[in-house]
């Protein structure tokens, strides 16, 4: 999942959902053994939050240590909120990231400025969100998450799946927001996204993953013929 630092030109129309290629990202990683567990279960990527106000914030040097323990085929995505271009690029290099996820009010120009890495631009599906907004951005993928005042992901609240499904017809959509073993199959079959992002739905507490829930998540995806 967005593992090679190659920019994707223009909005990408995904093929009809053939779920044996579903990309699963486990986000909010703060511990090495959680990252390794996600990798062993088949995650396409793990995510690290560099937003200091988040309870899942992790230092770049710690991410570098975790990244060094992972194999070469799993993506390592850094999550930023309204960070400067210099900060994003510096942290990405220090943390050995393979992609960046911009989860704030970043403009198309900011996304373009960090084109050395594949960019995932995140949007909250609040009332004023329009799928047409995505047409303004030239990024590798888009993440659609829930709208919770003062929060930037990891809230445990589901997003508007109907809007996400509309967007997934024309773009690479990563579905986020309150996804766990209990609803992952319904979410995927409803939205038909390119990927899914799970964080709070597989945790004991922010940044501490529950390995039983991780295992259950992947088992549900396999039972649903999604993996």
Phi and psi in degrees as a GROMACS rama.xvg file:
@    title "Ramachandran Plot"
@    xaxis  label "Phi"
@    yaxis  label "Psi"
@TYPE xy
45.1646  54.8728  UNK-2
-98.3807  -24.4049  UNK-3
-99.3573  133.764  UNK-4
-74.661  65.6453  UNK-5
-124.266  128.544  UNK-6
-76.5414  136.022  UNK-7
-91.7802  125.596  UNK-8
-84.9459  119.526  UNK-9
76.436  162.91  UNK-10
-58.281  136.025  UNK-11
-105.447  126.382  UNK-12
-87.3434  113.397  UNK-13
-72.3336  155.779  UNK-14
-71.1274  166.494  UNK-15
-51.9556  143.815  UNK-16
-62.1926  109.759  UNK-17
-110.693  97.9223  UNK-18
-71.3589  -0.85053  UNK-19
-73.7228  -2.28687  UNK-20
-116.894  18.9978  UNK-21
-58.3339  132.675  UNK-22
-93.9858  120.35  UNK-23
-110.884  123.541  UNK-24
-113.218  127.939  UNK-25
-102.172  114.092  UNK-26
-105.526  167.715  UNK-27
74.2282  31.3211  UNK-28
-75.6384  131.968  UNK-29
-129.229  -9.26849  UNK-30
-127.404  140.451  UNK-31
-60.589  -43.9869  UNK-32
-68.6487  -24.0856  UNK-33
-71.3261  -41.4652  UNK-34
-62.6047  -42.6928  UNK-35
-65.7095  -36.6877  UNK-36
-65.046  -43.8033  UNK-37
-61.1884  -42.7446  UNK-38
-62.047  -45.2019  UNK-39
-65.8253  -27.6263  UNK-40
-83.0905  -13.0128  UNK-41
112.945  15.2038  UNK-42
-61.5297  139.966  UNK-43
-80.0918  -24.8646  UNK-44
-158.285  157.746  UNK-45
-121.786  152.714  UNK-46
-120.818  144.214  UNK-47
-124.646  130.261  UNK-48
-95.1576  123.53  UNK-49
-109.618  21.2495  UNK-50
-93.6163  112.417  UNK-51
-62.5453  -23.395  UNK-52
-81.3026  -7.54707  UNK-53
-81.7858  143.067  UNK-54
-70.196  -8.22058  UNK-55
-104.332  12.8792  UNK-56
-59.9528  140.589  UNK-57
-138.382  141.845  UNK-58
-68.941  141.136  UNK-59
-55.0102  -38.3945  UNK-60
-65.5845  -32.5198  UNK-61
-70.0673  -37.8913  UNK-62
-63.1327  -38.8792  UNK-63
-59.1262  -41.2441  UNK-64
-64.0149  -43.9179  UNK-65
-65.9222  -44.4932  UNK-66
-60.3297  -34.9977  UNK-67
-66.903  -23.4865  UNK-68
-84.9967  -12.1773  UNK-69
-89.6014  159.302  UNK-70
-75.682  175.294  UNK-71
-79.7232  -9.19026  UNK-72
-106.006  6.68577  UNK-73
-107.868  133.368  UNK-74
-71.2391  149.039  UNK-75
-126.419  105.003  UNK-76
-106.149  129.28  UNK-77
-97.4542  131.138  UNK-78
-102  123.576  UNK-79
-125.365  149.621  UNK-80
-127.562  108.698  UNK-81
52.9267  37.5524  UNK-82
-84.8352  158.625  UNK-83
-76.3638  162.01  UNK-84
-57.6442  -44.7282  UNK-85
-62.0102  -42.6001  UNK-86
-63.7461  -44.9557  UNK-87
-59.6899  -48.2045  UNK-88
-68.205  -37.6784  UNK-89
-65.8023  -47.1713  UNK-90
-66.4359  -39.3568  UNK-91
-60.7168  -40.7205  UNK-92
-69.8457  -44.608  UNK-93
-64.7369  -38.5428  UNK-94
-87.2424  1.7366  UNK-95
55.8916  47.3169  UNK-96
-78.4037  156.602  UNK-97
-110.866  -10.4477  UNK-98
-160.665  161.211  UNK-99
-125.644  145.236  UNK-100
-118.725  121.969  UNK-101
-104.383  113.785  UNK-102
-113.334  17.9994  UNK-103
-116.585  -135.572  UNK-104
-103.417  32.5533  UNK-105
-61.516  137.975  UNK-106
-85.1593  166.141  UNK-107
-55.8707  -33.5568  UNK-108
-65.153  -40.4663  UNK-109
-65.5901  -41.8561  UNK-110
-60.6851  -40.0233  UNK-111
-67.7951  -34.5473  UNK-112
-66.8288  -24.1568  UNK-113
-106.331  33.7305  UNK-114
-68.5702  -6.09771  UNK-115
-63.1637  -19.1583  UNK-116
-123.951  145.135  UNK-117
-56.8198  137.017  UNK-118
-112  130.825  UNK-119
-105.309  117.693  UNK-120
-98.7299  123.658  UNK-121
-97.1578  143.784  UNK-122
-135.325  142.751  UNK-123
-90.0116  135.329  UNK-124
-84.5789  58.1203  UNK-125
-75.9758  175.882  UNK-126
-60.4411  -32.0064  UNK-127
-90.5468  4.66907  UNK-128
-76.603  136.204  UNK-129
-123.038  133.222  UNK-130
-55.3214  -25.3741  UNK-131
-63.5318  -22.5821  UNK-132
-57.857  -34.4222  UNK-133
-63.0413  -27.5072  UNK-134
-64.9628  -18.2955  UNK-135
-79.6354  -14.7131  UNK-136
-109.209  145.268  UNK-137
-118.22  84.376  UNK-138
-129.774  166.93  UNK-139
-67.8288  -33.4559  UNK-140
-163.901  166.173  UNK-141
-121.186  141.005  UNK-142
-107.711  133.209  UNK-143
-112.679  124.477  UNK-144
-127.898  174.649  UNK-145
-74.7494  158.053  UNK-146
-101.963  108.927  UNK-147
-130.831  121.229  UNK-148
-55.3853  127.22  UNK-149
81.0984  2.45979  UNK-150
-120.947  152.993  UNK-151
-130.488  69.1999  UNK-152
91.3454  166.895  UNK-153
66.9073  30.3629  UNK-154
-94.2875  -17.4147  UNK-155
82.1352  5.51541  UNK-156
-101.834  134.952  UNK-157
-78.146  152.287  UNK-158
-89.7703  -178.078  UNK-159
-78.4726  103.065  UNK-160
-66.9721  -28.3535  UNK-161
-67.1596  -43.71  UNK-162
-64.7368  -42.761  UNK-163
-60.3234  -40.4646  UNK-164
-64.577  -37.9373  UNK-165
-63.5231  -44.2843  UNK-166
-66.4301  -34.4108  UNK-167
-68.2761  -14.6835  UNK-168
-70.427  -23.6386  UNK-169
-123.43  -12.977  UNK-170
-137.674  161.499  UNK-171
-73.9067  108.012  UNK-172
-110.119  130.103  UNK-173
-103.151  117.149  UNK-174
-86.8263  130.583  UNK-175
-133.35  171.966  UNK-176
103.388  98.2092  UNK-177
63.7896  30.615  UNK-178
-92.1999  133.39  UNK-179
-153.365  -175.639  UNK-180
-55.9977  -31.1144  UNK-181
-75.5801  -20.1618  UNK-182
-133.489  3.27451  UNK-183
-64.9696  -40.4814  UNK-184
-67.7729  -43.5241  UNK-185
-61.2454  -41.3987  UNK-186
-62.3276  -46.7888  UNK-187
-67.6327  -42.9575  UNK-188
-70.8056  -25.1935  UNK-189
-79.0229  -46.5256  UNK-190
-90.622  -34.6686  UNK-191
57.2149  56.2693  UNK-192
-81.508  169.408  UNK-193
-76.9169  -30.7904  UNK-194
-155.134  169.788  UNK-195
-130.256  151.583  UNK-196
-125.798  122.438  UNK-197
-122.482  136.05  UNK-198
-140.501  -80.0787  UNK-199
-63.9363  -28.1681  UNK-200
-71.4904  -7.20677  UNK-201
-128.782  33.8436  UNK-202
-121.243  153.588  UNK-203
-86.126  -38.0664  UNK-204
-157.656  164.49  UNK-205
-51.9873  122.449  UNK-206
86.9457  -3.9155  UNK-207
-120.801  104.483  UNK-208
-78.8489  145.658  UNK-209
-95.7718  113.938  UNK-210
-69.5371  -27.0095  UNK-211
-67.0016  -40.7258  UNK-212
-68.8333  -38.2778  UNK-213
-58.8178  -47.6078  UNK-214
-62.1138  -42.8802  UNK-215
-63.8215  -36.7902  UNK-216
-60.1101  -49.3586  UNK-217
-69.7095  -33.083  UNK-218
-64.7669  -40.1225  UNK-219
-63.6568  -41.3839  UNK-220
-63.4075  -37.1544  UNK-221
-70.2959  -41.0711  UNK-222
-63.2801  -32.0162  UNK-223
-84.9693  8.39427  UNK-224
57.9897  35.5135  UNK-225
-99.39  -25.8579  UNK-226
